[in-house]
Amino acid sequence: MARSALMVGTSDGTRLVGQRWTTDTDAKAAIVLAHGMGEHSLRYDALGKELSAAGYDVLAVDHRGHGRTAGIAGTALGDFGNAGWDGVVADYALTVRSTVGERPDLPVIALGHSMGSWVVQQYLLDHAADVTGAVLSGSGALDLLATAVDPDADVDLSAFNAPFAPARTDYDWLSRDEAEVDAYVAEPLCGFGLDAKSAAGMWAAAPRLAQPSVPGGFPLLVLAGTADPVNAGLTVLEPLVERYRTAGADVTTHYYEDARHEVFNETNRDEVVADLLRWLGAVTAR
């Protein structure tokens, strides 16, 4: 298995920079990962290595306004630029198309964490037939989350830390693993939210995301910590799960007791990855 640099060129000239983790064996599927707000694709190096060791190719780019994509474009962190939220979703669709074009015989799984889960949800509205299944991590119903925020303000990620006061850091809400939290705090390309204009585009998508549409029996895996403030004790997540079930999806859920937002960086991460691999094996063998 090996990690290599990935670059995807868009129609407006933006270069999306990211990572590709390639398996040493015949790949069972390709997983296209959409990372969350205030982070970047390389934070998924451990997950990428584990999935590639298990026989999956993994691809992930830094979104507009994030990571090295922002650095090359010269834009501020947290600023999607003129393309806005819909541009971020279009970038994800382009990355999936590029993946399918390289290996049209290979099943493709969409995986999105947090903000990336809403990217995937919007992608599925128009392209669910192009992927074999999807995984949502650290997610929730965006329209329900929007009722608890000021849609005209910048997004401040540290606001999610309130349930953990008094806290050791502003980002204790991410994980119970203090080493993972410290690594996040020390990372210059982490810890920012979206500016108000970029956030407004995301919130504006919420009504569409509230009406999911997928083919009947579409495999969907939902991973969440019960102490993740984004899902508010699962009250923001369970309505999303029921919407997908009503739409006809074959939904599998794993809720991890006391785990926080980043289940792939949690103290029980081995359990989470094992559950993901078990589901991937079943879905890609169909």
Buried (B, 14 or more C-beta within 10 A) or exposed (E): BEBEEBEBEBEEEBEBBBBBBBBEEEBBBBBBBBBBBBBBBBBBBEBBBBBBBBBBBBBBBBBBBBBBBBBBBEBEBBBBBEBBBBBBBBBBBBBBBBBBEEEEEBBBBBBBBBBBBBBBBBBBBEBBEBBBBBBBBBBBBBBBBBEEEEBEEBBBBBEBBEBBEEBEBBBBBBBBBEEBBEBBBEBEBBBBBBBBBBBBBBBBBBEBBBEBBBEEEBBBBBBBBBBBBBBBEBEBBBBBBEBBBEBBBBBBBBBBEEBBBBBBBBBBBEBBBEBBBEBBBEBBEE
